[in-house]
Amino acid sequence: MNVISNFIDIDYFYHMIFAVRPATKITLMNQGVDTMEKTTSHARKKLLYALLGSSLLWQWPNAASAEEAIEPQSAVADIASPQSEFTLEGVEVTADKDNVAKRSTIGTKTDAALRDIPQSISVVTRDQLNARGVTNLAQALEYSAGITAQPYGNDPRWNWSLVRGFSVGYEGTRVDGLSLFGNDFAIWDFEPYGMDRLEILRGPASTLYGGGSPGGMFNWVSKRPTAEPLREIQLQGGSDHFRSAALDLGGQVDGQENLTFRLTALARDQDLSDNYSSTKRTFIAPSLAWKISKNTNVTFQSQYLKDRHYGNTGNSIYHPGDNLYGVSKKYFLGIPGWTGYDREQYYYGYLLDHKVNDVWSLHQNFRYGHVGTVYNMNSATLQPDGHTMALSPLYIYDETADSYTFDTYGEAKWKSGVLNHQSIVGIDYRKGDLERRYGEGGSTADIDLDNLKYGQSLTKPETSLTYKATVKQTGLYAQDQIKFGDKWTALLGGRHDHYDRDAVNPQTGVRIRQTADAFTGRVGMVYHAGHGLSPYISYSESFEPVEGQDRHGKLFDPTTGKQYELGIQYEPENMNARFTASIFDLRKQNVLTSDPLNTSSEWFNVQVGEITSKGLELEANMPVFKGLNLTASYTLLDSKKTKSSDPTEIGLRTQSVSRHNAALWLDTATPNTISKGLSYGAGVRYIGSRYNAANTVKLGDVVVADALIRYDLADWHYALNVRNLFDKKYEASYGYAGEERTVLLTATHHW
């Protein structure tokens, strides 16, 4: 305990906790469904070696024996009841369909029990996503601990959610463990209907995944091909003219057991609260799994998504002193048909697993992706007469990002005396080609707020190429999970990253070459005390590249993150449930702060800042009794600036991050039920008080309620979801309205 108290101020957490006021069998069979014992043909071997050819593999002592056979890393299943069988990437899995997930790959890149991982992880299952009527990432996060979801209100363009007080960003949102580079506004988004579940890792993750936020990461697990026939059609309608049609198909290709497919597609459109504002989405994701042999599986994936956001998101709130104070936020202060945000993205790649022998298996994941966006903006300046609105000048951001990602690693399960090891060693490589075309100027007619008339003259600004960059990141990593003494599991990991950004402004010829090297480590220990209790302690690190330079032309170093975490996991032996509790001390260093030498016309920064986040997180997933499921979470978080070039900023709380958050969801919608009848669900989300950036405005706490009514027939399922049931009006953060009440009716048919 003396060692622990040196890492984490226990007295600090004691006072925080007691100052709180009441607030409101996985079975993996490597032979798969195909029991044929065939040796990999010469042609198949050539394909396999071609896929692995770009890899850097290290030699490892070949152990005389292994604790157990190697499972392909892409096979993930939850232990629950009742069980169902399906095929995933050519591997037969006995999995459990339920609200409680107990295994994941996000914490170790191996198929691991969550109780063996010394870090806080949550999994939102497909059944939970369905029950809550989730249509975007922020909604999927709302009932999990440590999350600040939708801090700027309901913005259909981007996800701004924070973990433990730190922004995760688009690069911290992965699909199947892979991330893709984006640009300033060329930001990736992913359709929840195409996903099987969402995994949340809290705290630094650079030892496995490279540069990223110290707060953690989100990982969507995509829907995979299935051996059993799958046929689903879904229709949705709701408030603000919400309309959606979706399709999910899967099964064997022409009856071939070694070829399975999945096809998921969706079309959706919805009006937004501002006049002349709406959003549309088109999505399709085909995938094919090929069981090359009993030891080799490859899944080919692709996805296409197109968004068209017309007008404004409609979540702005104007305060006294604002230029637009007194103007109805329902007014559209833009140019119909021009103001808005377009996104078109696609990716394709593969997930390859090959079992070499009883000790070694090899994994390689590859993805190429392209995202392009056009963001048209206009000014909105109220003139002295109080009713004339000037909409000029106009701005265009036309951006693209092409990204390549390779992740190749070997996995070994071996024994050394009394130690059982599960080790990985690998290399991942990411490359991004980024471009921005920018235009400023043009003109359009002013509008009169007393007599709104649109559709007048429009002169668009010309755009030119103002930014071009190539970004590369290469990481070498190793990790060992060691089990010993029946009750202990240790985790050790280390990684070295090299980062390189070569950027140029073609207009001025100014070129900036930025390189950085970083080593990050991770160490943790879990003690399985019996009766399902597993306390743990861990230390982890992160780094995140920072663009720019100071007044002397010195390029900025990456920010760094360090976290100490102490927690306990409880999985009762006689109940399909999971409970977690953790306390942590997380610090982000090398944060940019204003240069004290700045004049009134200068905006230079220095890297002397630090943000500290300390807190307590509690989470539970369990059946209260037969037919009633519960998900609950509570977060106590103290996130603030602890170092700054400006002494007046020290101690300021992080903008929009509450000290207390809590959520509770109950439902009787039994997953995968085939029985007929009604089921119900209800949720309550408590968002504590929070501050603006300067901590001069405090926003009050708020309680938001959600509800579900569901009716099941033999092959039709109907659900009515209401978010913000009582239409509570509140500010998510200063100047941004929280989500208003929304109603969603869903009809799903299986055949």
N, C-alpha and C positions, 0 to 999 in steps of 0.2 A: 504493500500500500504506500510505503514511502516513495517508491519509484513512481507510482501513479500520481501521487500528489505533487511530485515535481513537474509532471507534464501538464496536469489539469488542476486548477484551483478548486478543490472539493468544497471548501467553505463558500466559495462564490456560488456554486450550484446549489448548495444547501439553502442559502438565503434566497436565491431565485425561486427555488421550488416552493418553499414555504411562504413566499410572498404572493403566491398566486391566489387570486380571488376567484370564487366560483363563477364560471362563465356558462354564461349560458353553456402401384408396384411397377415405379417405372420398371419395365422389363425391356431391355434392349437385346435383340437377337441379331447378331451380325450376319447370320445367314439370310435374314430378311424373309419376305414371302416366297422368294424363289429358292427352293431347296436344292436346285441343281448344283452339283459339285463340278464346276468347269474351271479349268485353268484359264487365266486371262490370255486371250489370243495375242499374237504378235502385233496386230493392228491396234488392239486396245491398249497394249503396253506403250506403243508409240504415241497414242493420244495422251495417255496419262503423263508420260515423261515430257511431252511438249508443253502440257499445262504447267507442270512443275519446273520446267526448265529455267524459268527466270528466277528461281528461288536460291537463296543462300542457306544451306543446311549444314548444321554442325554434327560432328560425330559424337556419340554418347556411348559410354560403356554399356555393352549389351548385357543386361542382368540375366542371371541364370533362371530366374522365375519372376513372375509378375503377380500382383495381388489379384488382378482380375483382367478380363479382356478389355480391349480398347473400344470405346463407343465413338462413332463419328460425332464430331463436335456440334454439328448442326441439329442433332436430334435432341429436342428438349421436351420434357413432359412434366406434368404436375401429378403429384401423388394425391389421390382423392378417391371418392367413392360416389356413385358407381363407376366402374371402369368401362372403357370402350377401346377398341383397337382401330388403328389407322396406320397408314404407311407414310413416312416422312422422309423424303430424299432417298427412297429405296431402302429404308431401314424400318423394320416392323417395330412398332412401339406400342406397348400397353400403357395407355395414359388415362388420366382421370379428368373428367369434365366437371369443374367445380369453381367456386369463388376463391379457393385457397390454393395458391401456387407454392410449391416447396423446393423447386429446382430452377436453375437458371444458368446461362453461360456468361452473363454480363460481368460478373465479379471476377472471373478467372479465365475466361475464354475456353473453359472446359465444362462439360455437363456436370455441374456440382450441386449438391444439396445446399440450400441457403444456410442451414445451421452450421455448415463447415466454413463459411466465409466471414472473416472478422471485419465486416463493414456493413453499413446500413443499406439494405436493398428492399425495394417494394416491387410487386408485380401486380398490374391491373389486368385481369383476365378478360377474355372475349365475352364471357357471360356478364361480367361487371360492366363492360363497355355497352353491351346491349341493354342491360337493365336501366342504365342511366341515360340512354338516348344520346350518346356522345357523338358529336359531329366534328370536333376539332381537338387538337392536342391539349389545349388549356382545360377543356371540360374533363378530359381523361385524368388530369392531375389533381383536381380540386379536393378529392377526399383522401389524399395521401399526406403524410407528415412532412414537414420541412419545406413545403411548397408555397410560394406566392404566385398564384395563378391569375392571369389577366390583370396585371397591375395597371394597365392603361385602358381598361374596359374591353369590350368585345370587338377586337380588330380582326376581321376575316383575312387580312393579308399576311400577318406574321404572328408568331408566338413570342411573347416577351417574358415568359414565366421565369421565376428565380428559384434557386435551390439554396437553402441555408443563407439567404440574403445576397447571393451572387447570381448575376445573369449567366445563363447557360449558352444562349445564342444558338444560331442555326447550325454552327459547326459542332455543337454539343448534342445535337439531335441526330441519331444514327438509325439506320435500318439494317438489321441483321449484323450489327457490330461494325458497319462500314459508314464512314462519313465522306462527304464531298465538299470541295471548296465552293464558296460563293463569293459575291461581291457586295458592295455597300447596300444596294437595293435588290440585287439579283440573289434572292434568298430562297432556299429550298423549303417546300412544304410537302407534307405527306398525308394521304387520305386515310383516315381511321378505318373505313370500311374494308380497305385492302390489307388490314393488319389483324394478326391473331391475338396479340397482347402487347402491353407496354411495360417495359422494365425501367425502373428508376434507381440509379446508383448515386448515393449521396457522398460527397467528399471527393478529394482529388483522385483522378483516374489516369494520370499521364504515364504511369509505369506500364500499363498495358496498351493505351490508346494514343499516346503522344500529346501534343499541345492541346490544352483545353482549360475550361473554367475550373477553379478550385471548388466550386459548389457541387459539381458532379456532372451527370449526363443522363439523357433519355435515350432509350433504345427501343424502337419499334421492331417487333418480330413479325415478319410478313406472313401472309397465308401461303401455305406450301401445297404442292400436289398431294392428292390422296389416292389410295388404292381403291377405297370404297366409293361408289358413285355418290356425287354430291350435286344437288340441283336446288338452287335457291333464287327466288326473285323477291325483291323488296320494293315497296312503294311507300313514299312518305309525303305528307302534306302538313302544313302548319301555319303559324302566324307569320305576318309579313310576306304572304304569298310564297311560303317555302314549298318547293316541289322537288322531289327526287325520285329517281328510278335506278335500281341497282340489280346486278346479276352476279351470282357466284356459282361456278360450275367446276367440277373436278371428277377424276376417275382415271381408269386405265385407257390407254390409247389403243383402240382396236383390239381390246381384250388381251393386250400384252402385259404380263405382270411386271416386267422390268421397265416399262415406260408408263409414267403417270403424268397428269397435267392438272393445272389450275388456271382458271380464267375468271378474273374479277373486273367488273366494270361498273361505272356510275355516271349519271348525268344529274346535275342539280342546279337550281337557280333560286334566288331569294331577293326580295326587296330589302333595302336598308332604311333606317329611320329618316334620313335626309331625303328631301324630294330629289327626283332624277337620279337616285342612287340605287344600285343593285349589285349582286354578285352572282357569277355563273362559274360552274366547274364541270370539266369533262375529264374522266379518269378511266384508264384501262391498264390491267397488269396481267399478262400471260406468263406462265412459267411451266417448265417441263423438267421432270426428274427422270434420270436414266440410271438404272442399276446395271452398271457395266459388268460387274461380277459380284460374287458374294462379299468381296472385300472393298469394292470401289463403287462410290456413288457420286454423281454430279447432278446439280440442279441449276438449270439455266433460267435466269430471271430477267424480266424487263418491265418497265413501267413508263407510262406517258400520262402527263397531267397538264391541263391548261386551265388557267383562271383568267376571268375578266371581271375586274372590279370597276364599276362605273360610279363616278361621283365621289362622295365622301362617306366615311364610316359612320359619322353622326354621333360620336361619343364625346364631343368637346363640350366643356362647360366654361362659360365666360364669367369672370369675376370683376368687381369694380376695379378700374384702372386698366383693364384689358381694352384693346382697340375695338373689339366687337362686343363689349358689354352692353346688354340691352337688346341685342339682336337675337331673334329666335333661332335656336340651334337647328330647327327643322328647315330653315331656309337653306337652299342650295346656293352657296357662294362660289360657284364655279361655272364651267362652260359645259352644258349638257352634251354628251357624246364625245367629249375630248378629255376633260379632267378625269383622271382615274389611273389605275394600275393594272397592267397586263403581265401575266407570267406564263411561260411555256417551258416545260422541263421534261426530260426523259432520261432514263438510264437503262443499261443492260450489263449483264455480267454472269458470273457463275459462282457456286459454292461447291468445292471439291473435297471429298474425304476418301482417304485410302488407308486401309489397315495393312501394314507391312508384315507384322508378325504379332505374337502375343504381347510384345512389349511396345513396339512402335506403331504409331499412326501418323499420317501426314495430312495437313489441311492447307488448302489454298483458296482464298476468296478474292475475286477480282470484280471491279465495277468501273465502268466509264459512264459519266453523266454530263449533261449539258443543261444549263438553265439560262434563260434569257428573259429580261423584263424591260418594259417601257413604262416609266413613271412620269405622267404629265401633271404638272402642278401650275397653279396660278396664284397671284397675289390676292389679298382681300383686305383692302385698306378703306376704312370708313372716312369719308370726307367731312370737312367742318360743318356742312349743312345738316349732318346727322342722318341722311337717308340715301346719299349717293355712295355706291360702293365701287371703288376702282379695282379691276381684276387684272390689270397689267402691272409689271411685266409677267411673262410666262416662262416656264422652265421645263426642260425635258432631260430626263436621265435615262439613257438607253444603254443597258449593261448586259454583258454575257459572262459566263464562267464555264469553262470546260475542265473537267476534272477526271483524273485517273487514280485509282486506288488499288494497290496490291497488298495483301496480308498473307504471308506464308509462314507456317510454323510446324515444327514437329512436336509430337506429344508422346511421352513415354511413361508407362506405369511399371515400376520396378521396385525391388526390395534390396535393402542394404542392412543386413543384420536384423535388428528389431524395428527398423524404420521402413515404412511403406511410402513410396514417393509417387507423385503424379506431377511430372515436370513438363514444361514447354519451353522451347527456345525458338525464336523466329525473327523475322524482319518484315517491316511494313514500309511501303513507299507510297507517297501521295504527291501528285503534281497537279497544279492548277494554272490554266491560262486565262487571264482576266482582261477584260476590256471595258472601257466606258466612253460613250459618246455623250457630250453635254451641250445643251443649247440654252441660251438665256436671251430674253428680249421678246420680239413679237408684240402683238397688241390685240386687244378685243375691246368692244364697247363697254363702258361702265353700265351698271344696273342701278335702278331706282328701287329701293326697298318698299316704297309706298305703291309702286306700280311695276311689279316684276315682269320683265319681258326678256326672253332669251332668244338665241338663234340669230344674233346680229353678226357683224363682220368678225372674222378671225384671221389673224396673220400669225402663223406658227414661226417660232424661232428656228434658225438653222443650227444643226448640230455638227460638231467636229470631234475627232478622236482626241481625248484629253488625258487618257490614262491607259497604259498597257503594261501588264506585269506577268511574270512567270514565278510561281511559288512552288517550292519543293520542300518536302519533309521526309527524312529517312530515319527510321528508328530500329535499333537492335535491342531485343529484350529477352529476358529469361525469367522464369518463375518456377518455384518448387512448392508444392503442397505436401507436407510431411505428416503422416499419422504415426503416432507411437504411444505405447502404454495404454492402449484401448480407449483412452479418454481425451487424448490431446491431438490437436491439429494445428500445425504451424504453417504460416504462409510467408514466403520470402520472394521478393521480386526486385529487379533492377532494369533500367533502360537508359540507353544513350540515344539522343536525338540530334540530328543536324538539320537546321532550318535555313533556307536560302530564298530571299525575295529579290528579284531584279525588276525594278519598275522604272518606267520612263514616261515623261509627258511629251508626246510627239509635237505639240505646239511650241514648246520652249526648248526642247532638246535636253532638259534637265533629267539626269539619270541618278537613281539611288539604288545602291546594292547593299542589302542588309543580310548578314549571316549571324547565326547564333548556334551555340551548342549547349545542350542541357542534359544533366543526368538526374533522374528521379528514382526514388526508391520507395519500397513498401515492405512493411513487416507487421505481422499480426499473429495472435495466438487465440485459439478457441479451446475451452475446457468443457467436455461433455459430462456434466455432473450427474446425469441420470434423471429419469422421470421426465425427459424432454427438455431439461434446462441446459442452455449452452451460453455461459458468459464469455466475453471476448474483450480483447484490447488490441489496438492497432495504431500504426503511424503511417501516413501516406503523404506523398508530395505531388505537386503539379507545376507546370510552367505554361505560359501563354505568350506568344510573340506580340510585340507592340510596334506599330508603325510610327514613324516620325523621328524628329531630332530636336535637340535643345537649341538655345540661342547660339551656341558655339559650333553647331553642326555635328555634334556627337549623336550617333544613332542610339535610340533607346534600347535598353536591355529587356528581355522578357520579364513579365511579372512572374512571381513564384508563389506557390501555395503550400502550406504545411498544416497538417491536421493530426491531432491526437483524439482518439475516440475510445470510449469505454461503453460497453453495452451488454445486453443479455437477450437471448432469443429463447422462446418457449414454445415447443410443439408438443402438446399433451399426447401421451401414448394412446389414450382411448378416445380421442376426439380429433376430427379433421379440422384443426385450427392452428393459427400461428399468431403469436404475440411478440412484439419487439419493443425494447426500450434502449435509448442511447443518450449519452451526453458527449459533447465534443467541444474542442477548442480549435477553431479554424482561422488561419491568418493569411491574407493576401498582401504581398509586399512588392516593392518597386512600382507602386501605384502613382500615376501622373497627378501632380498638383500644380497649381499656378506658380510661375516663377516670381519670386518676390521683387525682382528687378524690373518687372514689366511696367511700362508707361501706360497711359490710358489707351494708346493705340496698338499695344503689343499683346500677344496671346501665347507667349512661350510657356512651356511646361518644364518641370523638373521631376525626377523620379525619387521622391523621398517619402511618399505616402504609404500608409498601411491601413487596411480595413480588417477588423477583428469580428468574428462571429462566434458566439458561444451559446449553447442552448441544450435543451432537452427535447427529445422526440419520443412519443408513444404511439403505437399502432397496433390494431387488432383486426384479424379476419377470422370469423368463426360462425358456426351455426348456433344461434341462441338455443333453439330446440328444433326438432324435426320440422323442416319446411320453412324456417325463418333464418335468413342470413344477415350477418352484421358486419359492417366495416366501420371502424372508428379510428380517429387520429387526434392527437393533440401536440402542439408545438409551442414551446417557450423559447424565444429567440432574442438575443441581445446582439444586434449587428450595428456597428458604429465605426467611425473613423478614429483611429488611435494614433496616427502620425500624419502630419501635414506641414507644408511650408507656411501655412496660415494658422497661427495658434488658435484663432477663433473657431476653426473648423473641428478641432480635436474634441471628440465626445459627441459630435452630431450623429444622430441615428440615420441609418440608410434609408433613402427615400422610398416610401410606399411599402416598407417592410414592417409588419405588425409584430409587437412583442408576443401577443397571444393569438393563436389560431386553433380552431377545433372543427371537426366535422364528424357527423354520424349518419350512416345510411343503413336502413333496414328494409328488407324485401322478402316477400314470400314467393317470388318468381323462381321456382325451383329450376335450375339449369337443365336443359335438354329433356324437360318433362314431356311425356306423350299423353298425359292425362288432360282431360278437358276441364274448363272452369276458370274462375277468376283468381287473380293473384294481385298483390299490392306492393307498393314500395313508397318510402318517404325518406327524405334526407334533410338535414339541417347543417348549414355552414356558418360558422362564426368567424368573422374577420375583425380582429382587434384594431384599436386606434393606430394611426400611422401619420407620418409627417411629410411635408414637402421637402425639397432638397436642402433648403436653408434652415429647416426646422422652425420656421416662423409661423406655420399654419399646421394645426393639428386637426385631423379628420376623425370623427367619432366612430366607434365600433358599430358593427351592423350584423344582423342575423338574417340569412337568406334561406328560404325553404324550397325544396324540390319535391315532386311527387310522381308516382307511377301507378297506372292501372293497366292490367294486362289480362287478356282473355285468350285462352288457348283452345283450339279445335284440333282434330287429328293431324291435319297438315297445314292449317292456317294459324298464325299467331298475330294478335292485334295488341298494340301497346299505345298508351297515351301518356306522354311525358310532359310535365310542366316544370320549367325552370323559373326560379324566383316567383314562387306560387302566389305570393301576396303583393307582387309588383313593387317591392321595396325600392325607393329612390335613394341612391347614395353615390358618393364619389369613390371610385376605385382608387384613384390617386388624385392629387390636386390638379384640377382642370380636365379630368377625364371621368365620364359617367360610367357607373357600373352597368352590367347587362340588365336590360328590362325583362319583364316577364315574356317568356316564349312558350308556345304550345306546339307539340310535335306528335302527330299521329302516324304510326308505323304499321304496315301490314306486310307480313312475311309469309311466303308460301314455299313449302318443301315438297318435292315429288320425286 
